[in-house]
């Protein structure tokens, strides 16, 4: 199954290509007052305001740098609603097969959005994210996602 590969700090992480609506260069985002630090802002896209999460901040690191390879990955939500994932070094597509399962306890509660699967590739270990676990009730209200 095809996945888009990107970096979170020194880790290689991926999201399933079938979940992706678009991959965009990083424009300026509209800031939200009093939003949590991991909410980078809102993206205006095709007449919608889409919340964008900075996965580096969510991981416990510094905000994503605006690099040539910094991208917003728009993932498909229910009924056309979407969510943006701000990531660095989003450059490669990989065919990932035969995952090894790791104990969810090894991820820690703060990283519940990392799926308990790791893939051993020629480029090293790659962990897949489960972006649906990022949809808090507040984000669901912003995206209009009722699932």
C-alpha positions in Angstrom: 0.0 0.0 0.0 1.4 3.4 -1.0 2.2 5.9 1.8 3.6 9.5 1.8 6.8 9.6 3.9 7.9 12.6 6.0 10.0 13.4 9.0 9.1 14.2 12.6 12.4 15.2 14.1 14.7 12.2 13.5 11.8 9.8 12.9 10.4 8.6 9.6 6.6 8.7 9.6 4.0 8.0 6.9 0.4 8.5 6.1 -1.6 6.2 3.8 -1.9 7.7 0.3 -5.6 6.6 0.2 -6.3 9.0 3.1 -4.7 12.0 1.3 -6.8 14.6 -0.5 -4.0 16.9 -1.5 -0.4 17.8 -0.6 0.2 21.5 -0.7 3.2 23.9 -0.2 2.8 25.7 3.1 1.1 29.1 2.7 0.5 31.6 5.4 -2.2 30.3 7.8 -4.8 32.3 9.6 -4.0 32.2 13.3 -6.7 31.4 15.9 -6.5 33.3 19.2 -6.1 31.1 22.3 -5.7 28.0 20.1 -3.5 25.2 21.4 0.2 25.4 20.2 -0.2 22.4 18.0 -3.0 24.1 15.9 -0.9 26.0 13.4 -3.9 27.8 12.1 -6.7 27.7 9.5 -6.0 27.1 5.8 -8.4 28.6 3.2 -8.9 25.9 0.6 -11.6 25.6 -2.0 -14.0 27.8 0.0 -13.4 26.0 3.3 -11.5 26.8 6.5 -9.4 23.7 7.3 -7.6 23.4 10.6 -3.9 22.6 10.3 -2.0 20.7 13.0 1.7 21.0 13.4 2.8 17.5 14.0 6.3 18.5 15.2 4.6 20.5 18.1 2.2 17.7 18.7 5.1 15.3 19.0 6.7 17.6 21.6 9.2 19.4 19.4 9.6 22.9 17.9 7.2 24.2 15.2 7.8 23.0 11.7 10.3 25.1 9.9 9.3 26.7 6.6 11.6 24.6 4.3 11.3 23.8 0.6 10.0 20.4 1.7 7.5 21.6 4.3 4.0 20.6 3.2 0.4 20.5 4.4 -1.0 17.1 3.9 -4.8 17.4 3.6 -6.5 14.2 4.7 -10.0 13.2 3.8 -12.6 13.5 6.5 -16.2 12.4 6.5 -18.5 14.2 4.1 -15.8 16.2 2.5 -14.5 17.7 5.8 -10.7 17.8 6.0 -7.8 18.2 8.3 -4.3 19.6 7.4 -1.1 18.1 8.8 1.9 20.4 8.7 5.0 18.3 8.2 8.7 18.7 7.2 10.5 16.7 4.5 7.4 15.3 2.8 9.1 14.1 -0.4 8.8 10.4 -1.0 6.1 7.8 -1.7 6.8 4.3 -0.4 5.0 1.0 -0.8 4.8 -0.3 2.7 3.9 -3.9 3.3 4.2 -6.4 6.2 4.2 -4.2 9.3 5.5 -5.3 12.6 3.3 -4.5 15.5 4.7 -2.7 18.6 3.0 -2.5 21.9 0.8 0.6 22.2 2.3 1.2 25.7 5.7 1.8 24.0 4.2 4.8 22.2 3.0 6.6 25.4 -0.4 8.2 25.9 0.7 11.5 24.4 1.4 9.8 21.1 -1.8 7.8 20.7 -2.1 9.0 17.1 0.9 7.0 16.1 -0.4 3.6 14.9 1.1 0.6 16.7 2.8 -0.5 13.4 6.3 0.0 12.2 7.7 -0.9 8.8 11.3 -1.9 8.3 12.4 -0.3 5.0 15.6 0.3 3.1 15.4 3.9 4.5 15.0 2.6 8.1 12.1 2.2 10.3 8.9 4.0 9.3 5.9 4.5 11.6 2.4 5.2 10.3 0.2 7.8 11.8 -3.5 7.3 12.5 -4.7 10.9 11.9 -8.3 10.1 12.9 -7.0 9.9 16.5 -6.1 13.5 16.2 -9.7 14.6 15.8 -10.6 15.9 19.2 -14.2 17.1 19.7 -13.0 20.7 19.2 -11.4 19.8 15.9 -14.5 17.8 14.8 -16.5 21.0 15.3 -14.0 23.0 13.2 -14.0 20.4 10.4 -17.7 19.6 10.5 -16.8 15.9 10.9 -19.6 14.1 12.7 -17.9 10.7 12.8 
